[in-house]
Amino acid sequence: MKHKKEPVTVNVINKRRDNQLPLYQTSGSSGLDLAAELDHPLEIKPLERLLIPTGIWLSIPIGYEGQIRPRSGLALKHGITCLNTPGTIDADYRGEIKVLLINLSNESFVIEPNQRIAQIVFCPVAKAELIQVGELDFTDRSNGGFGHTGTR
């Protein structure tokens, strides 16, 4: 059974020199690839973090967020990933989308202009109504936290 959801409409200001909008690379891709909007190649040294501009501004509808996620190939092959992952782009943010990258490898890596550096996924957001109570309902897990089910 096919279940097709209507796409969420996101308004975009594109200030990229190449005028390229973020793209889904395949028909089944969850995220749109974001590319570096740079004047020249930029070196990211081991354990260094850099905020990389994309040249893209978004108006995300209320009730959604944009999640910035790493590109798996950069992470696997070069140790380049996103900090604060997933990074949240709130619906009321109107600044340029920038990607916070870190180099977790032992070697410097050069980010080229227009290189795909991350992806953005649009997700619905549920608002919570907090109700203060004296105690919480019981579960089998209770307050078992990190590692409570063992290491295997």
N, C-alpha and C positions, 0 to 999 in steps of 0.2 A: 504494500500500500504506500503510495507516494503522499507525502505531507509537505506541501509547499506553503511557506509563510510569505506574506507580503513583505517586500523590503522596507526598511525604515528609511525615510527621506532625510538626508543630511545635507545642508547647504554648505558650500565650500568656496573659500577665496583661495585662488591658486596664484602665488607669487613666484613660482618656480621659473627659472630661466628657460627650461626646456618645455614648459607649459604642460608637463605630464601629470595627470591625476594619479593618486594611488590606485592600484589595480589588484583584482583577484587574479592569481596566476593560473588557476584551474577552475573548472565549473564547481568543484566540490570544496574549494578553499574557504575556510572560516574567516580569515583575515585578509585585509587589503595591505599590500606591501607599501611601506613608507621608505622613501629614498632620502639620502643626505643631500641637502642643498648647500654645497660648499663652493667657494671660489677656487680652491686648490686642494690637493690631497692633504690629509690630516693624519699625523701619526698618533697612535694611542699606545703608550708604553705599558709594560706589564704592571698590573694592579692600578693603573691610572683609570680615572673615570672622566668622561667628557659629555657635555650636553650638546647634541648635534641638531641643528635646525633642519626642518623639512620643507619650508616654504609654503606650508599648508595651514590655513585657519579653518575651523569648523564651527558650525552651529548645530550641536547635537540636540535633538528634541528632549524636552522634559520627560522623565521616565526611562531614559537610556543613559548609558555611559559608554565612553570609548576606553577599551583596555589595550594598553601598549604591551606587546609581548615580543620576546626574542625571535629571531629567525634561527631555526634549528641547525641549518648548515653552517652559519657563522659560529654558533656555539660549539658544535662538534669539531669542525675543522680548525678553528682559530681561537677558541676560548673567549669569543666576544659575545657578551650577553647584556641584557638590560637589568639595571638595578631597579629596586622597588617594583618587582614584577608580580602581577601585572600592574603597571602604572595606570592610575585612573584619570581619565579626562572627564571632568564633570560637565553636565549639560549646560551650566551657566558660564563656563570658561570660554573666552573669546580671543585668547592670545594664540600666537603661533604654536603649532604642535612641535615639540622638541623631544628628542629621545635621549635618555640618560644611559649611555653605554659604559661598560667596564671591560677591561682586558684581563681575564683570569688566567692567561697563558704566561709562559716564561719568555715570550718573544714579543717584540713590538709588532704592531699591525697597522697598515696604512688604509684609511678609509678614503675611498675615491669619490669625487663628485658624482652624484646621481647613483651611487651604489645603494642597493636595497639593504637597509640596516635593521628594520624591525617590521612588525605588522600591527595593525589596529583591528580589533574585533568590537563590534557594537553589541551591547548586551542590555536587556531590560533590567531595571533596578526597582526593587520593592522598598518602599519607605516603611520603617518600623514605628510602631507606637509603643513606647516603653511604659509598662505598668509596674510600679513598685509594689513588691509583695514581701511577706515575712519569710517565706521559704518556697523552694521550687519543687516541682513534681519529681517523683522518684523514677529512676531508670536503672536497668541492669548495670550500666556503665558507671553511673553516679558521677563521682569526681575524678575518675581515672583519666589521667592526662597523658603526657608524652611517654611512649613506650609501655603503656599499661597492658597491651596485648602480647608483650614479649618481643624478641628480636628476630624471630623467624617468620 
